[in-house]
Amino acid sequence: MPDASPGLPLVGAPRGEFVIRGGRVVDQDGDRDADVRVADGTVVEVGAGLTGDPARDLDAGGCLVTPGLVDLHVHLREPGGEEAETIETGARAAARGGFTAIVAMPNTEPPHDDASVVASVLAAGKRAVCNVVAAGCLTKGRAGHELAPMAELHALGVRLFTDDGACVESAAVMRRAMEYARSLPGTVVAQHAEDPQLAEGGHMHEGAWSSRLGIPGRPAEAEAVIVARDVALAALTGAPVHFLHVSAAAAVDIVRDAKRRGLPVTAEAAPHHFTLTDAACEGFDPVFKVHPPLRSDADVNAIKAGLADGTIDAIATDHAPHAPETKELPFEEAPPGMLGLETAVALALTELVEPGAVDLATVIGALTARPAAIAGLAAHGGPVAVGRPAHLCVIDPGLRWEVDPMRLASRSRNTPYTGRKLIGRVRHTVLRGSPVVVDGELVDD
């Protein structure tokens, strides 16, 4: 995908020269103490003791300096759902979360199955404080029957195609999509893996808690059977397939086996699937309703293990804002989804790195280089090296803070982490050589 669509002025255009001073650079090239000099939108020097202008430099003392984060899975709601989020507000939340590139999912109204819709998303994204690229629909109307005009969307820069929010139920349609994707360079087919017949009528994970609460469940097998089927289709067609928001232990095992066999399979996990379990639904609060659902302790542990050993390639937020009145409906009537952009880094540091479940380098890679590679975003993901575009993130790994939904940049407030105490927060975000977040605040606020 291109860094931005042509024809409009860039937000985050280079603003002269400055030094990110006193930090610890962590990227795919290693872990070292170094300053980073930025000029004309590019990293021009990396080393110790770099001189600069104190009035322009960014303090990174005690902080991690990483490539700008990349999120493969964000719902921006525009067009059609602007009361919950817009491209502008979602990008602002992304920038505060350290993301310099996000992939907008296609389940808008109208959906991303038409070149004019995708072009409008790219145009709005170019005016945003984060690089916004669009995923395209796999099928027209996300209905699962007729393929979307993938070649036309590919010509606009779309590289990830999915009907996210809906599973492509037909194996024949999925096979055709994967075969067609092979003719489009760099294209990845992504699947929302939940068999709709098995999951039909369910509102949370099927297990002891759903039985106790009397809420119809969505079994983990609904995910596993689709993952297994599409792994088989990847073997048949040779086309890359990416599994969105993997949540079930059985699905992790299937992906792990596929990778051992050398198949072109990748996967992502959302922070809520390694930090929360179905027990959170005990109070019938719809803020904890999400699809695929929060699952058991065993599933959470499997997600952590999958991240640790590389079975799961990326951490993706599945940021899904909803207008407050919709999340105030009864549990079974409320829409699924929760916010994720501004808490992702802290949750990864708190729940993965701090307890030793996943090492820091692996977590940073899952937030930068690996999702950038899946999305085809060559300008993003690092490394932090001379000549690379200056898309950068500075994280204070020791900062302790409490999640307050009223202080989030998103237009919506449906975070499941209200009041949760976390470790680590983004201090600065640099997009195209321009600081767009400084000391935790957007520069235009």
C-alpha positions as CSV (number, residue, x, y, z in Angstrom):
1,M,0.0,0.0,0.0
2,P,1.3,3.5,-0.7
3,D,2.2,5.8,2.2
4,A,-0.6,8.1,1.2
5,S,-2.9,8.8,-1.7
6,P,-1.9,11.4,-4.3
7,G,-3.3,14.8,-4.8
8,L,-3.8,16.3,-1.3
9,P,-1.4,18.1,1.1
10,L,0.1,15.8,3.7
11,V,-0.7,16.2,7.4
12,G,2.5,15.6,9.3
13,A,4.7,17.1,6.6
14,P,8.4,17.5,7.7
15,R,9.0,20.3,10.1
16,G,12.8,20.8,10.0
17,E,15.5,19.0,11.9
18,F,15.4,17.7,15.5
19,V,16.9,15.0,17.7
20,I,15.1,12.4,19.7
21,R,17.5,12.4,22.6
22,G,18.4,9.9,25.3
23,G,16.3,6.9,24.3
24,R,16.8,3.2,23.9
25,V,16.2,2.2,20.3
26,V,14.3,-1.1,19.9
27,D,13.6,-2.5,16.5
28,Q,14.3,-5.5,14.3
29,D,18.0,-4.6,14.2
30,G,18.3,-5.0,18.0
31,D,18.3,-3.0,21.2
32,R,20.8,-0.1,21.8
33,D,21.1,3.3,23.5
34,A,21.0,5.9,20.8
35,D,19.8,9.4,19.8
36,V,17.9,9.7,16.5
37,R,18.3,12.7,14.3
38,V,15.4,13.5,11.9
39,A,15.5,16.0,9.0
40,D,13.3,16.4,6.0
41,G,11.0,13.6,7.0
42,T,13.9,11.1,7.2
43,V,16.1,9.5,9.8
44,V,19.5,11.0,9.0
45,E,21.6,9.9,12.0
46,V,21.5,7.3,14.8
47,G,24.1,7.4,17.5
48,A,25.2,8.5,20.9
49,G,25.6,12.2,21.9
50,L,24.0,13.8,18.9
51,T,23.8,17.6,19.1
52,G,20.6,19.5,18.3
53,D,18.4,22.4,19.2
54,P,17.0,22.0,22.7
55,A,13.9,24.0,21.7
56,R,13.0,21.5,19.0
57,D,14.4,18.2,20.3
58,L,12.2,15.5,21.9
59,D,13.3,14.1,25.2
60,A,13.3,10.3,25.3
61,G,15.2,9.8,28.5
62,G,14.2,6.5,30.1
63,C,12.1,5.7,27.0
64,L,12.0,3.2,24.2
65,V,12.3,4.6,20.6
66,T,10.7,2.3,18.2
67,P,9.4,2.4,14.6
68,G,5.9,3.9,14.4
69,L,3.3,1.3,15.3
70,V,1.2,-0.3,12.7
71,D,-2.4,-1.6,13.3
72,L,-3.8,-4.1,10.8
73,H,-7.3,-3.9,12.1
74,V,-9.2,-0.7,12.9
75,H,-12.9,0.2,12.5
76,L,-13.1,3.9,11.7
77,R,-16.9,3.8,10.9
78,E,-16.7,6.5,8.2
79,P,-18.6,6.5,5.9
80,G,-22.0,5.8,7.6
81,G,-21.2,5.6,11.3
82,E,-19.7,9.0,12.0
83,E,-21.6,9.3,15.3
84,A,-19.3,6.6,16.7
85,E,-16.0,7.5,15.0
86,T,-14.6,9.4,12.0
87,I,-11.4,9.0,10.1
88,E,-10.1,12.1,11.8
89,T,-11.0,11.1,15.4
90,G,-9.8,7.5,14.9
91,A,-6.5,8.7,13.5
92,R,-6.1,11.0,16.5
93,A,-6.6,8.1,18.8
94,A,-4.2,6.1,16.8
95,A,-1.5,8.8,17.0
96,R,-1.9,9.1,20.7
97,G,-1.5,5.3,20.8
98,G,1.8,5.5,18.9
99,F,0.5,4.3,15.6
100,T,1.7,5.9,12.4
101,A,-0.2,3.6,10.1
102,I,-3.6,1.9,10.5
103,V,-5.7,-0.3,8.2
104,A,-9.3,0.8,8.0
105,M,-11.7,-2.2,7.9
106,P,-14.3,-2.2,5.1
107,N,-17.5,-2.8,7.1
108,T,-18.7,0.7,6.7
109,E,-22.0,1.9,5.1
110,P,-21.5,1.9,2.2
111,P,-18.7,-0.7,2.4
112,H,-15.3,-0.7,0.8
113,D,-16.4,-2.6,-2.3
114,D,-16.3,0.3,-4.6
115,A,-13.4,2.4,-5.9
116,S,-15.1,5.7,-5.1
117,V,-15.6,4.7,-1.4
118,V,-12.0,3.6,-1.0
119,A,-10.8,6.8,-2.7
120,S,-12.8,8.9,-0.3
121,V,-11.3,7.0,2.7
122,L,-7.8,7.5,1.4
123,A,-8.4,11.2,0.8
124,A,-9.7,11.7,4.3
125,G,-6.9,9.6,5.7
126,K,-4.3,11.8,4.0
127,R,-5.6,14.8,6.0
128,A,-5.3,12.8,9.2
129,V,-2.5,12.7,11.9
130,C,-1.9,9.0,11.1
131,N,-1.4,7.2,7.7
132,V,-4.8,5.7,7.0
133,V,-5.0,3.0,4.4
134,A,-8.0,1.0,3.4
135,A,-8.8,-2.7,3.4
136,G,-11.1,-3.7,0.6
137,C,-14.1,-6.0,0.7
138,L,-13.6,-9.6,-0.5
139,T,-17.2,-9.8,-1.7
140,K,-19.8,-7.2,-2.9
141,G,-21.7,-5.8,0.0
142,R,-19.7,-8.2,2.3
143,A,-22.5,-10.7,1.4
144,G,-20.2,-13.6,0.7
145,H,-21.4,-14.4,-2.8
146,E,-19.9,-12.3,-5.6
147,L,-16.3,-11.1,-5.5
148,A,-15.7,-7.4,-5.1
149,P,-13.7,-5.6,-7.9
150,M,-10.4,-6.5,-6.3
151,A,-8.2,-5.5,-9.3
152,E,-9.8,-2.0,-9.3
153,L,-9.3,-1.6,-5.6
154,H,-5.8,-3.0,-5.8
155,A,-5.0,-0.2,-8.4
156,L,-5.8,2.3,-5.6
157,G,-3.3,0.7,-3.3
158,V,-5.5,-1.8,-1.4
159,R,-3.4,-4.8,-0.4
160,L,-5.6,-6.4,2.3
161,F,-9.0,-7.8,1.4
162,T,-11.5,-9.0,3.9
163,D,-15.2,-9.1,4.7
164,D,-14.4,-8.5,8.4
165,G,-17.4,-8.4,10.6
166,A,-18.6,-11.3,8.5
167,C,-17.0,-14.6,7.7
168,V,-16.8,-15.7,4.1
169,E,-18.9,-18.8,4.7
170,S,-18.6,-20.4,1.3
171,A,-15.4,-22.4,0.7
172,A,-15.9,-22.0,-3.0
173,V,-16.1,-18.2,-2.8
174,M,-13.1,-18.1,-0.5
175,R,-11.2,-20.3,-3.0
176,R,-12.0,-18.0,-5.9
177,A,-10.9,-15.0,-3.9
178,M,-7.6,-16.6,-3.0
179,E,-7.0,-17.7,-6.5
180,Y,-7.7,-14.2,-7.8
181,A,-5.6,-12.6,-5.1
182,R,-2.6,-14.5,-6.5
183,S,-2.8,-12.4,-9.7
184,L,-2.6,-9.2,-7.7
185,P,1.0,-8.5,-6.4
186,G,1.3,-8.2,-2.7
187,T,-2.3,-9.0,-2.0
188,V,-3.4,-10.8,1.2
189,V,-6.8,-12.3,1.9
190,A,-7.9,-11.9,5.5
191,Q,-10.7,-13.9,7.2
192,H,-13.0,-13.2,10.1
193,A,-13.0,-16.8,11.1
194,E,-16.3,-17.6,12.7
195,D,-18.6,-20.2,11.1
196,P,-21.9,-18.2,11.1
197,Q,-24.0,-21.3,11.5
198,L,-22.1,-22.5,14.6
199,A,-22.0,-18.9,16.1
200,E,-25.5,-18.0,15.2
201,G,-27.5,-16.5,18.1
202,G,-24.5,-16.4,20.4
203,H,-23.4,-13.4,22.3
204,M,-20.4,-14.6,24.3
205,H,-18.0,-17.5,24.5
206,E,-19.8,-20.8,24.9
207,G,-18.7,-22.3,28.2
208,A,-19.2,-22.4,31.9
209,W,-19.8,-18.7,32.1
210,S,-22.4,-18.6,29.3
211,S,-24.2,-21.5,31.0
212,R,-24.1,-19.7,34.4
213,L,-25.3,-16.4,33.0
214,G,-27.9,-17.9,30.6
215,I,-26.4,-16.1,27.6
216,P,-26.3,-18.1,24.3
217,G,-22.7,-18.8,23.4
218,R,-20.4,-18.8,20.4
219,P,-18.2,-21.9,20.6
220,A,-14.5,-21.8,20.0
221,E,-15.1,-24.5,17.3
222,A,-16.8,-21.8,15.2
223,E,-13.4,-20.2,14.8
224,A,-11.3,-23.4,14.6
225,V,-13.3,-25.0,11.7
226,I,-12.9,-21.9,9.5
227,V,-9.2,-21.5,10.3
228,A,-8.7,-25.2,9.4
229,R,-10.7,-24.9,6.2
230,D,-8.8,-21.7,5.0
231,V,-5.4,-23.2,5.9
232,A,-6.4,-26.1,3.5
233,L,-7.4,-23.5,0.9
234,A,-4.0,-21.7,1.3
235,A,-2.3,-25.1,0.7
236,L,-4.5,-25.7,-2.4
237,T,-4.1,-22.2,-4.0
238,G,-0.8,-21.0,-2.7
239,A,-2.3,-17.7,-1.8
240,P,-1.5,-15.9,1.5
241,V,-4.3,-15.9,4.1
242,H,-4.3,-13.8,7.3
243,F,-6.5,-14.7,10.2
244,L,-8.0,-11.7,12.0
245,H,-8.4,-11.5,15.8
246,V,-7.5,-15.1,16.6
247,S,-9.0,-15.9,20.0
248,A,-9.2,-19.7,20.5
249,A,-6.5,-22.1,21.5
250,A,-7.5,-24.6,18.9
251,A,-7.1,-22.0,16.2
252,V,-3.6,-21.1,17.5
253,D,-2.7,-24.8,17.2
254,I,-3.9,-25.0,13.6
255,V,-2.0,-21.8,12.6
256,R,1.2,-23.1,14.3
257,D,0.9,-26.4,12.4
258,A,0.4,-24.5,9.1
259,K,3.5,-22.5,9.7
260,R,5.5,-25.6,10.4
261,R,4.4,-26.9,7.0
262,G,5.6,-23.7,5.3
263,L,2.2,-22.5,4.3
264,P,1.6,-18.7,3.6
265,V,-0.4,-18.2,6.7
266,T,-0.3,-15.2,9.2
267,A,-2.4,-14.3,12.2
268,E,-3.1,-11.5,14.6
269,A,-4.4,-11.2,18.1
270,A,-6.2,-8.3,19.8
271,P,-5.2,-7.0,23.2
272,H,-8.6,-7.9,24.7
273,H,-8.0,-11.6,23.8
274,F,-4.8,-11.7,25.9
275,T,-6.0,-9.5,28.8
276,L,-9.7,-10.4,29.4
277,T,-11.7,-13.6,29.8
278,D,-15.4,-14.5,29.5
279,A,-15.6,-14.0,33.3
280,A,-15.7,-10.3,32.6
281,C,-19.2,-10.7,31.2
282,E,-20.5,-11.7,34.7
283,G,-22.1,-8.3,35.3
284,F,-23.9,-8.3,31.9
285,D,-22.1,-5.1,30.9
286,P,-22.1,-4.9,27.0
287,V,-18.8,-3.1,27.0
288,F,-17.3,-6.7,27.3
289,K,-19.2,-8.0,24.3
290,V,-17.0,-8.5,21.2
291,H,-16.9,-10.9,18.3
292,P,-15.1,-13.3,18.4
293,P,-15.9,-13.3,22.1
294,L,-13.7,-13.1,25.2
295,R,-12.8,-16.7,25.9
296,S,-11.5,-18.9,28.7
297,D,-8.3,-18.7,30.7
298,A,-6.9,-21.5,28.6
299,D,-7.5,-19.6,25.4
300,V,-5.9,-16.5,26.8
301,N,-2.8,-18.5,27.7
302,A,-2.7,-20.0,24.2
303,I,-2.8,-16.5,22.7
304,K,0.1,-15.4,24.9
305,A,2.1,-18.6,23.9
306,G,1.3,-18.0,20.2
307,L,2.7,-14.4,20.5
308,A,5.7,-15.6,22.3
309,D,6.7,-18.3,19.7
310,G,5.7,-16.3,16.7
311,T,2.7,-18.3,15.7
312,I,0.7,-15.1,16.0
313,D,2.5,-12.5,13.9
314,A,0.9,-9.3,15.0
315,I,-1.0,-7.5,17.8
316,A,-3.9,-5.6,16.1
317,T,-6.4,-3.7,18.2
318,D,-9.7,-4.5,16.4
319,H,-10.6,-0.9,17.6
320,A,-14.4,-0.9,17.3
321,P,-16.1,2.3,18.6
322,H,-19.8,2.5,19.2
323,A,-22.1,5.4,20.1
324,P,-22.9,5.3,23.9
325,E,-26.6,4.7,23.4
326,T,-25.9,1.4,21.6
327,K,-23.6,0.1,24.2
328,E,-26.2,0.9,26.9
329,L,-28.7,-1.7,25.4
330,P,-29.1,-5.1,27.1
331,F,-26.2,-7.4,26.5
332,E,-27.9,-9.5,23.9
333,E,-29.1,-6.5,21.9
334,A,-25.9,-4.4,22.1
335,P,-23.4,-4.4,19.2
336,P,-20.0,-6.2,19.7
337,G,-16.8,-4.3,19.9
338,M,-14.5,-2.2,22.1
339,L,-11.9,0.5,21.8
340,G,-8.3,-0.4,21.5
341,L,-5.9,2.2,19.9
342,E,-4.9,4.1,23.0
343,T,-4.4,1.2,25.4
344,A,-2.7,-1.4,23.1
345,V,0.9,-0.5,24.0
346,A,0.2,-0.4,27.7
347,L,-1.7,-3.6,27.7
348,A,1.1,-5.4,25.9
349,L,3.7,-4.1,28.3
350,T,1.6,-4.8,31.4
351,E,0.2,-8.2,30.5
352,L,3.0,-9.6,28.2
353,V,6.3,-8.0,28.9
354,E,6.1,-7.2,32.6
355,P,5.2,-10.8,33.7
356,G,7.7,-12.3,31.3
357,A,5.1,-14.0,29.0
358,V,6.6,-12.4,25.9
359,D,9.9,-10.6,25.5
360,L,10.0,-6.9,24.6
361,A,11.6,-7.4,21.2
362,T,8.9,-9.8,20.1
363,V,6.1,-7.4,21.3
364,I,7.6,-4.5,19.5
365,G,8.0,-6.6,16.3
366,A,4.3,-7.6,16.6
367,L,3.4,-3.9,16.7
368,T,5.7,-2.7,14.0
369,A,7.7,-4.7,11.4
370,R,5.5,-7.8,11.1
371,P,2.1,-6.0,10.7
372,A,3.8,-3.6,8.3
373,A,5.0,-6.5,6.2
374,I,1.6,-8.2,6.1
375,A,-0.1,-4.9,5.0
376,G,2.5,-4.1,2.4
377,L,3.5,-0.9,4.1
378,A,7.2,-0.7,3.1
379,A,7.6,2.9,4.5
380,H,6.5,1.8,8.0
381,G,7.6,-0.8,10.6
382,G,11.2,0.2,10.7
383,P,14.1,-0.3,11.3
384,V,15.1,3.0,12.9
385,A,18.0,3.5,10.5
386,V,19.6,6.2,8.3
387,G,17.6,6.8,5.2
388,R,14.4,5.4,6.5
389,P,11.2,7.4,6.6
390,A,10.8,9.1,10.1
391,H,7.7,7.3,11.3
392,L,8.6,6.8,15.0
393,C,7.2,6.1,18.4
394,V,8.6,7.0,21.8
395,I,7.3,4.9,24.7
396,D,7.8,5.5,28.4
397,P,7.8,1.9,29.7
398,G,7.7,2.8,33.4
399,L,4.8,5.3,33.4
400,R,1.9,4.1,35.5
401,W,-1.5,5.4,34.6
402,E,-5.2,4.6,34.9
403,V,-7.6,4.4,32.0
404,D,-10.2,7.1,31.9
405,P,-12.6,6.9,28.9
406,M,-13.3,10.6,29.1
407,R,-9.6,11.4,28.3
408,L,-9.4,9.2,25.2
409,A,-9.3,10.8,21.8
410,S,-11.9,8.5,20.2
411,R,-15.4,9.9,19.6
412,S,-16.7,6.9,21.6
413,R,-16.1,5.7,25.1
414,N,-16.6,1.9,25.0
415,T,-13.3,0.8,26.6
416,P,-13.5,-2.3,28.8
417,Y,-10.5,-1.1,30.7
418,T,-12.0,1.9,32.6
419,G,-10.2,2.3,35.9
420,R,-7.6,-0.3,35.0
421,K,-4.0,0.6,36.1
422,L,-1.5,0.0,33.4
423,I,2.3,0.4,32.9
424,G,3.8,2.2,29.9
425,R,2.4,4.9,27.7
426,V,3.3,6.6,24.4
427,R,5.1,9.8,25.0
428,H,5.8,11.0,21.4
429,T,4.7,10.0,17.9
430,V,6.5,11.2,14.8
431,L,4.8,11.0,11.4
432,R,6.8,11.8,8.2
433,G,9.4,13.6,10.3
434,S,6.8,15.7,12.1
435,P,6.0,15.3,15.8
436,V,2.2,14.8,15.9
437,V,2.1,13.8,19.6
438,V,4.4,15.4,22.1
439,D,4.4,14.4,25.8
440,G,1.3,12.4,25.3
441,E,-0.8,15.2,23.8
442,L,-1.7,15.9,20.1
443,V,0.3,18.9,19.0
444,D,-2.8,20.8,17.8
445,D,-4.7,20.4,21.1
